[in-house]
Amino acid sequence: MSTILLVDSDYIVRPVLARMLADEGHHVLEAKSAEQALEVLAEVSVDLIITAFGLSRANGDQLSSARATGHKMPVILMKDYPGDVVDEGAYSAVFFKPLVFVRIHMAVERALSQFAEAG
């Protein structure tokens, strides 16, 4: 079972995606802000981060920089708009909302598998 940190301020998307991931056998930790996510990362080791780009006070791009502080894990980014400027090469996958859950499932499995092979 993989531990996934799901970070999204969207009170509709976050619980639906968390339930889907839990139904697939993953342990899901939820955070509604980058600040909460950083607190979780300070206390818990996770295998994957799925984060939204447009978070309050910090965005998913900044959150992914947690990897530079010793947290090594794949990150999947969810974006609201194609115009959001990010380094897409820094992520295991990038999705636009509205989400297609089958594609997210495939990206989660691929990211966890690739990270396990590399580690």
Secondary structure, DSSP 8 states (H G I E B T S, - for coil): --EEEEE---TTHHHHHHHHHHHTT-EEEEESSHHHHHHHHHH---SEEEEES--SSS-HHHHHGGGGGT----EEEEES-TT----GGGSSEEEESS--HHHHHHHHHHHHHHHHHH-
